[in-house]
Amino acid sequence: MRTLAFPPRGLRAAVSLLALPLAAAAAEYRVTVPAADADRAVQVVRFALPKELKPPVVATQGDRRISVQVAADRTAVFIVDRQPAGRALTFGIEPGPAAPAAGVQVAAVPGQLRISVGGTEAVTYRMDKEDLPRPDIKPEYKRAGYIHPVRTAAGTVVSDDYPVQHVHHHGIWTAWVRTAFQGRAPDFWNMAQKLGTSEFVGLDWTWSGPVHGGFVARHRMLDLSAPAPVPVLNETWEVTAYAVPAVAGAPALRVFDVLLTQICATNDPLVLPVYHYGGLGFRGRGEWFGADKGFFLTSEGETDRVKANGKSMRWVHHYGAVEGGVAGVTVLGHPGNPRAPQPVRVHPREPYVSFTPQQNEEFRIAPGQPYIARYRFVAFDGPPDRALLDALWQGFAAPGSLTMETK
């Protein structure tokens, strides 16, 4: 495993860059996020740091000093918390550290990676399938290579792991259900059938920083329906968590991205016939089990979980009661995902959703044609605000392309 200062791929593609001219050493630098037609929140923006500026640097807006993270290749990243529709935002770029902050720290402990934001635990990635919450879990259910727990800024756990109703559900995980492969039908979701499984392969690198931190890990989906296990898909997860500044009018947010890439492990495709669930799943807190315990809000404004089931949506928020109020998680789907906006399975009783591109039409992952999908997760305490969630999706889906000038 390597530890890097900056992720190599996913975040690099998040925002388009413009070539930036060099300027005299004494110049003052400004970057501008152009106006947009919709409110945007939590934009991860980036620019090439001119060679005359030596890190550390900060972004400034009036009296505000905003942390900037600079990679070895001089790519600089900071977060624009909120941008009202129709208004361009300009920031100064100048030498000097921002106000002291813990940023994002990634720490390895036995069998786990723990990501902390601002000094408090936010996300845990699990690498040891023998690390179980109770002793009665059968061997075929054991799994690693998933995220749990997910916590809000207040420390509230909003995900579940090995729930008794569906032992094969795990916080945030990926699996396909009905498939066709080499004349067989492996099932990577319903592990009790012993027809398929997903295994953790390795951790490639981690990074920490004042603005973002995360990791890249590898998984493998195996066909267990053959006489001997056959690798079907090689999967990579790139997970990036952000130290998000306070967003006006919003609760404290915990924000992280999951970029997944699945590549055929053989010369044969994985065919995904029409089916109503599978893909990327999120399992909500155990106390939210029951039609009257867990609640949903979709990007189309639907709150009836039965009516929401199977509909295509840009985002879905899942929430429920916790001690002292309510809390939940929004899953945002990127518009560049295959068949976006993807159909979503919203279970009528259980606290889970899955983004499922094959709900309405057969889908396949073919050799040389990787399946690439990006999702953003936002966890927070308090009830959902549709306007805020729309702005968060706009910030994820269409962040502004920065322009730089000197004065």
N, C-alpha and C positions, 0 to 999 in steps of 0.2 A: 504494500500500500504506500502511495506517495501522498504527501501533504503539500498542497499548492496554495498560492495566494489568491488564485482566481480560477473560476471554472473554465474549461477549454472550449465549450461548444454551445450549450443551450442558451445561456444568458447572452452569449455573443451574438446570437441571432435575434434577440428580443426587440431591438430598436435599430433602424437603419441609421447609418452614419454618413455624414458629408465630409469630404476632404476639407481639412482646416488649414488655412494659410499660416505660415510662420510670421511672427511679428517681432519687433524690437524688444529687448529684454525689459525695457522700462514700461512697456505697454500695459494697460489695464484690459482685462479680458471679461467679456460678458457672453453668456449663452442665453438663447431665447427658445422657449417652447411655443410654437405657433398656436393660435386660437383654433378651436374645434367647434363643431356644431353641438356637441353634447358635453355634459359635465364628465370630468375624468378624475379618478382617485387612485392613488398609489401607482403612479407611473414610474417604472424603473427606466431611467434615461441614462445615456452614455455619450461620451465624446472622446476624441483623441486629445490628450493633454499636450499642448505645445511644448517643445523641448526647452524653451526659456523658463518654464515653470517647473520647479522642483517640488516633488511631494514631500510632506503632506500639503494638501490644499483643501480649501473649503468652498462651498457655494454660499453666497450671501444674498439676502433679500431684506433690505432695510436693516433692522437690528438682528435678524435671524442669521445664525451660522449653521449650515447644514453639512453633515459629514459627507465626504467624498472618498470612495475607495479606488485606489489606483493600482493596476496590475503591472507586472513586469514589462509588458508591451506598451505601457503608458495609456491603456484604455481606462478611462475614469468613469465611475458610476455613482449616481446619487438618486434619491427618491423625491419626486414631486408629490407632496401629500394630497393636494386638491387643486383642481383647475376648473373654474366655472366656464360654462359654455360661452363662446364668443370673446374670450379674454386671453391674450398672449401673456406669458409670464417671462420675465427677464431676471437672470441671476448673475451676480458677479462671481468670478473665480479668482481666488487670491491665495497666497501662501498662508499656512498656519493650520493647526489642528482645530477641529470643532470642539464644542464643550465636551468634557470627559464623559464617555459612555461605554458600556460594556460591549455594545455591538452584538455580533453573532459569533458564538463560540461552539465549535464541534469537538466533542471529547469522546474518545473510545473507552468503554468499560467492557468487562468480559461479556461477549456475545451481543453487545449493543453499541450503537452510536447515539449520543444524546446531544441534541442541538438546543442551546440556550440563547435566548434573546433578551438583552438588557439584564443579564444575570439570573434569569429565571428559565426553567426548563420549558420548552415549547413542543418539541417533536422528538420521538424516539424511533429509531430504525432497528429492527430486530434481525440478528444474524445467526442465532443459535436455536435450532428447532427443538432442542431439549429443555429450553427455558420455558416452562409451562406454568399456567396460573393455578392448576389443580392436578392431582395425580391420576384422575380417572380418564384422561384423554387417550384414546386408542392410537397405536403407532401410525395408522394410515392418515390420521388427521394432522400429524405434526408438520409444521411448516416454518420456514424462515424466509426473509426477503420481503418484509412488509413494514408498515408504519403503525405503531401504537405504543403509548397513548399520544393523542393530540390534545394539547392544552390551550386554554385561553390565557390572556395576559394575567388574569387573576388566579391562574393555576387550576381552573376547572377542567376536568377530563371530559371530553365530548365524544370519544370513540370507545369501542369495545373490542374484545379479543376472545376467541373461542367461546362465543355465547352458547348457552345450553340449547337454545332453539335451533341454531345452525352453527355447529362446532367448526365448520370450514370457513367461517367469516372472520376477517382479521383487519380491523381498523381501516387502513387503505391498502388494497391489494389488487392484483390483476389475475384474471383467469378466464378462459373460454369454456363454454358448456357443451353445446351440441356442435360436433365437428366431424370432418371426414379427412382421413390422412392414411395414405397407402392402403386403402381398402378397409380400414378400421375406423372406429369412432371413439378416440380417446376423449375423456371428460376431465378437464383440469380444475373444475369448480367443485363438483360433488365428489369429494375425495373418498367418501365411504365406499364407493363402488370400486375403488382400486384400479381404475382405468387410466388415470393420469395424475400427475403431480407437478408442482413447481418447486425448484430447489434454489437455495442461495449458492452462488458459485464463488464470488469473491468481491472484495472491496478494492477499487482501483485507486481512488484518492479522496482526500478531504481538504477543505479549506475553511478558514475563519477570517473575519474582518469586521471593520466598523459599520459596514452597510449590508453585507451579505456573507453567507457561509453555507456550506453544504457538502455533498459527497456524490460520487459516482460509484454504482455497484452493478454487478452482473448476476442474472438469474438464468435458469434453464427450465423450460417446460418439457417434461418427459412423457412419452406414450408408454403406459404400463399394460396396455391390452395386447401387446405383441409377446412372443415367447421370451424375449429379453427387452429391457427398457430401451426405447429409441428416442434420442433427442429430436424434438420437433421445432422448437423456437429457442433462439438465444435472445435474451432480453437485457437491455441496459436501462437503469433508472438514473437520471440526473436530478437531484433534489436540491433546491436552492431556497433558503430561508432568508428573510429580510428584517432588518431593524427599521420598522416603519415609524416615522415621526407621527406625532399626534395629528389626527385628521379632524378638522373643524366639524363640530356637530356629530361626531361619531365616538363610540366607545373605543378603548384601546384594542388594536387589531394585531393578531398574529397571522402573518402571511407567508406562504411558501408555495413554490412551484414544483410540480412533478413532470418531467419530460421523459416519456418512455419510448423506447425504440425496440421493435421486435423484428428479428431477421430469421429467415428459414435456416434450420440447422442441416438440412439435406437438400437434394435437388427436387424435392416434392413439395407442392404447396400445402398449406393448411386451409381447407375450405370450411367456411362458417355458414351453414344453412340458416334460414330465417329462424330466429329464436328470440324470446322476449327478455332474456337477461344474459349477462356475461360482459366481459371487457374490464373496465376499471370500476371497482366497487368501493363504497364507503359504508362502514357499519357504525351507527350511532350508539350512544351511551345506553347501557343495559336497561336503565329505568324508563327508557322511552319505548319499550316494547308494548304494543297494543295500539289499536286504532284510535284510542282517545288519549294516548300518552305522548306520541311523537307527532310533530307537526311539520308542514312543508309550505314553502312559498317558491314559486317558479318565476322565471324571467317574464312569463306571460301573465303574471298576476294570479295564477291558479293556486288555491289553498286546499282544494279537495284532492286528497291523495289518490283516490280512485280515478277521478277525471284526469289528473296529471299523468298517471301511469301510461307509458308508451309514447308520450308526446315529445317532439323535438323541442329543446330549450337551450338557451345560452348559458343559463346558470340555474341552480336549485339550492335553496337554503333548507337545511334540516335542523330542527331545534326541539327543545323540550324543557321540562322543569328541572331545575337543579336547586340545591340549597341556596336560599336567598333570592331566587328569581328564575330566569330562564337563560339558556346559553345555546349556542349552536355553531354549525359550520356551513359555509357556502362553498360549493364546488362550481368553479367557472370553467367552461369549456372554450378552448381557443378556436377562432373561426377558421384557422388553417388545418384543423383536425379533419381526417377523412369523414365525409358525409356530415360536416357541420352545418347547422347545429344538430348534434347527435341526439337520437331518441334516448330517453332515460327510463329505466325501470324504477318505479316508485312502488314499493311493496305496500299492500293494503293494511297490513298489521305490524310488520316488523320494521325496525328502525334502520332501513338501508336503502341505498340507491345504487344503480350502476349505469354508466354511460356505455351504450350498446349499439354500435354502428350497424349490426346485422338484424335489427328488429324488424325492418320492413322489406329487406332485400338481401339476398345472399351476398356475402363478403368473402374475400379470400386474401391471404397473405402469401405471395408468390416469391420464389427465389429471385433475388436481385431487386425486389420491390418491398423494402421494409415498411412496416406499419409504424408511423411516428405520430404521437399524440401528446399534446401539452395541456395540463390542467393547473389551475391555481386554486388553493385552499385558503379560506379566510375564516379564522375562528375568533369568536368574541362572545362576551357576556351581554345579555340584554336582548330585547326583541328585534326582529329584522326590520330594516327600513328599505323599502324597495328602491327609492331614489338613490340611496347610498350604494346598494348592491348593483344597480345599473351603472353608476359611476365607476365602481370597482371593475366591472366587466369592461367598460370602455378603456380604463387605464391599462388593463391587461391586454385587450384585443387590439387597441389602436393607440399605443403611446406615441407622443409627438417626436418628430425627427428634429434634433437640435440644430440650430445655426449659431455660429460663433462670430463675434466681431471684437475689434479692439478700439480703444478710444484714447 
